[in-house]
Amino acid sequence: MQDHEVRKIVAEVLAEQQRLHNANVDNETLRTISTILTSFGIEEEDRIELRADFQHLRRWRKASEQVSSYGLKAAVTILVSGIAGAIWLGIKTRLGQ
């Protein structure tokens, strides 16, 4: 065997070992996540419902943030309008004397 053939075989063996290791890590990760979710009372069959729940929570959060933003804008608008009205009333009163 020549040197480049040995290197090729070693590289193939190492690549296969890496693939097997990654597959084992993936399987262990999935099993761990499944165990954690099951300990929280979330069964694997409930994934669709869980996803829908998270989507609903996200919509609720975004709507809440939007209401908060609009509420702040409304408060600033009311404050500025009140100040502008008071200034206008003051000017009219001064000019009317």
C-alpha positions in Angstrom: 0.0 0.0 0.0 1.1 3.5 -0.8 1.1 6.4 1.6 -1.9 8.2 -0.1 -4.0 5.0 0.0 -3.4 4.6 3.8 -4.3 8.3 4.3 -7.5 7.8 2.3 -8.5 4.8 4.4 -7.7 6.5 7.7 -9.7 9.6 6.6 -12.7 7.4 5.7 -12.6 5.5 9.0 -12.3 8.8 10.9 -15.2 10.3 8.9 -17.4 7.2 9.7 -16.5 7.4 13.4 -17.5 11.1 13.4 -20.8 10.3 11.7 -21.5 7.6 14.3 -20.6 9.9 17.1 -22.8 12.7 15.8 -25.7 10.2 15.5 -25.2 9.1 19.0 -25.1 12.7 20.3 -28.3 13.5 18.4 -30.1 10.5 19.8 -29.0 11.3 23.3 -30.1 14.9 22.9 -33.5 13.9 21.7 -33.9 11.4 24.5 -32.9 14.0 27.1 -35.2 16.6 25.7 -38.1 14.1 25.6 -37.4 13.1 29.2 -37.3 16.7 30.4 -40.6 17.6 28.6 -42.2 14.4 30.0 -41.1 15.4 33.5 -43.0 18.7 32.9 -46.1 16.8 31.9 -45.7 17.4 28.2 -46.1 14.2 26.2 -44.5 13.7 22.8 -47.9 13.5 21.2 -48.8 17.0 22.5 -46.1 18.7 20.4 -48.7 20.2 18.0 -50.8 21.6 20.8 -47.7 22.9 22.6 -46.5 24.7 19.5 -50.0 26.3 19.1 -49.9 27.4 22.7 -46.5 29.0 22.2 -47.8 30.7 19.0 -50.8 32.0 21.0 -48.5 33.3 23.7 -46.3 35.1 21.2 -49.4 36.8 19.6 -50.6 37.7 23.1 -47.2 39.2 24.0 -47.0 41.2 20.7 -50.5 42.5 21.1 -49.7 43.5 24.7 -46.6 45.4 23.5 -48.5 47.1 20.8 -51.2 48.2 23.2 -48.5 49.6 25.6 -46.9 51.5 22.7 -50.2 53.0 21.6 -51.1 53.8 25.2 -47.9 55.8 25.6 -48.4 57.6 22.3 -52.0 58.5 23.3 -50.8 59.8 26.7 -48.1 62.0 25.1 -50.6 63.3 22.5 -53.1 64.2 25.3 -50.4 65.9 27.3 -49.1 67.9 24.4 -52.7 68.9 23.3 -53.4 70.0 26.9 -50.3 72.2 27.1 -50.9 73.6 23.6 -54.6 74.4 24.6 -53.5 76.1 27.8 -50.9 78.2 25.9 -53.6 79.1 23.3 -56.1 80.0 26.0 -53.4 82.2 27.7 -52.6 84.0 24.5 -56.3 84.6 23.7 -56.8 85.9 27.2 -53.8 88.3 27.0 -54.8 89.6 23.6 -58.5 89.9 24.6 -57.7 92.4 27.5 
